[in-house]
Amino acid sequence: MNKPEAVLTIFDKYVRAIDQELDTFFTAQGEKELYLMMRYFLGYLDRDFNKVHEYSGKRFRSGACLLLSDYYGKMKEALPVAASIEIFHNFTLIHDDIEDHDPLRRGKETVWKLWGVEQAINTGDAQLALSYIELLKYAEKNPRNATKVQRLLYENYLKVAEGQYMDIKMAESDIDDVYVTVDNYLEMIYLKSATLVAVSAMAAGLVADKDEAECQKLWDYGLNLGLAYQLSDDLISIWGKAENTGKVEAKDLEERKKTLPVIYLYDKADDKKKNKFAALYDKKENLTHDEISEIKMMLSEDKAHDYVWDLMKEKIELSNKAIEALSFSDSEKQTLLNINKALIPNMKWWDA
């Protein structure tokens, strides 16, 4: 594998297993439109509810859970656990699309856009319940440690909702609001983004009945990887080159999102620059190309890119350190290290 990204094909085996489990599980719910909308969102039906198989996300969290469980020799046992995580994650996305007013997800229309906000809210609620029901498959066959696994998932599912609350509150606040701080942002991405990656990793250890120390290493691996990935995305969404990312350049600035580089800049700027920046970032009209360029210049002057880049490197190094401490073989550890390298882009992505 010459390109780092090529290592991610290792997930193909696990994605197929998860897709088969999910498709079977959702099909078994029957032909009520409620469940057909879920199958559409997961990529198994088109908007007219005809059978297809479309791209519907990387299945990274659930795939990581199965990969790690496979290393412990417990892939089959972990499948309902991984599937529950995937169902829950997609429930959050259905509601995210409503909260963010996004008409598209993965290149196709969102549930609320096709069937209305009310139906999308209800579809998400029902899918949350199904994530609990899917996990019962594991509990019924593994009563001895079922409570530990259920507690891990359920308590951290709640943390994701706490993170979403923080994200919404920040989005609704002006850049100069006392709530919009670096510390609050880092807490928000810990809850909303990184926690579910950590859960996916640690669940594999619980399914394999590993000791507390091993499970903690799995948590540290997943948590820091999740944090690094979000910080990387913050950088890409401002400085990433379109030819490398396939995304609109400086999209987060165009939408005036309060990501870490922006919050860091405002926190460190002097009063004159704060006023200038707030006047741009809190305006109601769309930012012009020149205004976006001016903001990027301010970000560079105050080394916001360097701050986030260094923090991202720190998190990925902590994730790598946790991998090295796990009980896997050297080749399995190297695969996990290679996955980390593939998930966190190198310097070719940046123009800063």
BELUR-V962616 format. One record per backbone hydrogen bond with DSSP energy under -1.0 kcal/mol. NH is the residue of the N-H (numbers start at 1). CO is the residue of the C=O. Records with the same first field share a line. If there is no record, write none. Layout:
# BELUR-V962616
NH = CO, CO
This chain:
# BELUR-V962616
6 = 3
7 = 4
8 = 5
9 = 6
10 = 7
11 = 8
12 = 9
15 = 11
16 = 12
17 = 13
18 = 14
19 = 15
20 = 16
21 = 17
22 = 18
23 = 19
24 = 20
25 = 21
26 = 22
27 = 23
28 = 24
29 = 26
30 = 27
35 = 32
36 = 32
37 = 33
38 = 34
39 = 35
40 = 36
41 = 37
42 = 38
43 = 40
44 = 39
45 = 39
46 = 50
49 = 46
52 = 44
54 = 43
63 = 59
64 = 60
65 = 61
66 = 62
67 = 63
68 = 64
69 = 65
70 = 66
71 = 67
72 = 68
73 = 70
74 = 69
78 = 74
82 = 78
83 = 79
84 = 80
85 = 81
86 = 82
87 = 83
88 = 84
89 = 85
90 = 86
91 = 87
92 = 88
93 = 89
94 = 90
95 = 91
96 = 92
97 = 93
99 = 95
100 = 96
102 = 97
105 = 108
108 = 105
110 = 103
114 = 110
115 = 111
116 = 112
120 = 116
121 = 117
122 = 118
123 = 119
124 = 120
125 = 121
126 = 122
127 = 123
128 = 124
129 = 125
130 = 126
131 = 127
132 = 128
133 = 129
134 = 130
135 = 131
136 = 132
137 = 134
139 = 135
140 = 136
141 = 137
142 = 138
149 = 145
150 = 146
151 = 147
152 = 148
153 = 149
154 = 150
155 = 151
156 = 152
157 = 153
158 = 154
160 = 156
161 = 157
162 = 158
163 = 159
164 = 160
165 = 161
166 = 162
167 = 163
168 = 164
169 = 165
170 = 166
171 = 167
172 = 168
177 = 174
180 = 177
181 = 179
185 = 181
186 = 182
187 = 183
188 = 184
189 = 185
190 = 186
191 = 187
192 = 188
193 = 189
194 = 189
195 = 190
198 = 194
199 = 195
200 = 196
201 = 197
202 = 198
203 = 199
206 = 202
207 = 203
208 = 204
209 = 206
210 = 205
215 = 211
216 = 212
217 = 213
218 = 214
219 = 215
220 = 216
221 = 217
222 = 218
223 = 219
224 = 220
225 = 221
226 = 222
227 = 223
228 = 224
229 = 225
230 = 226
231 = 227
232 = 228
233 = 229
234 = 230
235 = 231
236 = 232
237 = 233
238 = 235
239 = 235
240 = 236
241 = 349
244 = 241
245 = 241
246 = 242
251 = 248
252 = 237
254 = 250
255 = 251
256 = 253
257 = 252
259 = 257
263 = 259
264 = 260
265 = 261
266 = 262
267 = 263
268 = 264
269 = 265
274 = 270
275 = 271
276 = 272
277 = 273
278 = 274
279 = 275
280 = 276
281 = 277
282 = 278
292 = 288
293 = 289
294 = 290
295 = 291
296 = 292
297 = 293
298 = 294
299 = 295
300 = 296
301 = 297
302 = 298
303 = 300
304 = 299
307 = 303
308 = 304
309 = 305
310 = 306
311 = 307
312 = 308
313 = 309
314 = 310
315 = 311
316 = 312
317 = 313
318 = 314
319 = 315
320 = 316
321 = 317
322 = 318
323 = 319
324 = 320
325 = 321
326 = 323
333 = 329
334 = 330
335 = 331
336 = 332
337 = 333
338 = 334
339 = 335
340 = 336
341 = 337
342 = 338
343 = 339
344 = 340
349 = 346
350 = 347
